[in-house]
Amino acid sequence: MKILIMGLPGSGKTYLAKRLQPLLEAAWYNADIVRDMANDWDFSPQGRIRQSLRMKNLADFEKKHGRMVICDFVCPTKKTKDNFDPDITIWMNTIKEGRYEDTNKMFEEPSDVNFRITEMNDSNHEMIAREILNNV
């Protein structure tokens, strides 16, 4: 199962993923770490598509081997989300603007999400983990 945690920079994607990962016993890929490993810091539309495909390849590998996987990245457009093709989408809708104007301008509010988080708290990860594990 591929779980996407998406949202603007600073919305709490990594915070949530770090707490959710041990509860689900899932593999976890963070976009900044993956970009660093690829030495690819291109945030153009083409660079963002490349990153979504990179994250998809990592997640597909884990899923193919029977593991649950969490990927946290901005995933700013419908195309990047469609490229990744998540089984479950968690949208961190906790802020109206991120710290990068170019990302704010291109970010498209997702229409089909499984979980919409509107506030950061110390229990979101527990609620989400329960829901996911009850439906696996």
N, C-alpha and C positions, 0 to 999 in steps of 0.2 A: 504494500500500500504506500502510495506517494502522497505525502502531506506537504502542502505549500503554505508557508506563513508569509504573507505579503503585506506591504504597506510602505508609506513614505519613510525616508531616512529619519530615524529618531522616534519612530512610532512604537518601538518595543518588540520588534520581531525577534531579535537575538535573546532578549530577556525572557520572552515566552518560550522560545525553542530550548534554551538552556534548562528550563524547569520542566518542560514537557518530555524531553528526551529520555530521562531515566524512568519516568513513569510508564512510558510506552516501550522501553527497552529498544529504541529505534536507533538506526544510524542517523547522523546529523551532518548536514553540509551547510556551512555559513557562506554567503556570497563573498564577503571580503576575504576570507581565507582561500576560497576557490579562485578568486581573481588574483590574489597574491601568488598562488601556486602556478597559475597560468601566465603570470606577469603581464596581465591584460587589464589596463585601467582605462580603456576606451569606453566612454559613456555616451557616445553618439548613438543614434537609433540602431545602426548596424552593430555596434559593440554590445548594446543591450540585447539584441536578438542573439548574438553569438553567446552571450552569458546565459541566456535562458536555455539554449541548446546544450551548453556545457553542463548546467545544473540538471537538465533532463537526462543526459547520458549517465551521470553519476547516480541519479535516482533510479533510472531504469535498471542499472546494474544491480543495485541493492534489491529492488523488487523482484527481478528475475531469479535472484538467489533466495527468495522467500523471506526477505527482511523488510520490516516497516522502515520508512525513511522520512525524515523531516528535512526540508530545504527552506531556509529563510533568506529571501531576497526581495528587493523592491518590486520587481515584476510589474513595470509601470503601465503596460498597454495590454489590450486584449490579445494582440499577436504574441507577446512574450508569454502570457498565461496559457494561450492555446498551444504554443510550442512546448511548454513544460508538461501540459496535460495531467494535472493533478487528480488524484482520486478524492482528496479532501482539500478544501481551501479555507484557510483562516485569514480573514482580513483584519489587520490592525488599524482600525478606523479611530485612532486615539488622538490624532492631531489634524489640523486643517492645512498646514503647510510644513514642509520639511526644510532642511537647511540649505538645499540646493535649488535655485530658481528654475534651472533647466528641467529638473525632475518634477517639480511642482507643475510646470506648464504641460508636460507630456503625460502626467499620471491620469489614467482613466479609472474612474470608480468601477470596481467589478460588479457585475450584475448577478452572478451566480456564485454564492459563497455558502459554505456549510456553517461557519461560525463568524460572526461580526463582533469584534471586541471594541467597545467604545470607551473603556477606561482600563488603565493598568491597575492591577491589584494582586494580592498574594494568593488568590484562589482560582483565577482563570484557568491555569494549567491543570488543576485538579478536576474541574468541571469538564474541560475538553477531553482529558484523558479518560475519564469515566464514560463519556458519550462514545468515544471512539472504541474503547475496549468492549463496551456493551453491544456494539454493532458490528464487530469483526466476525 
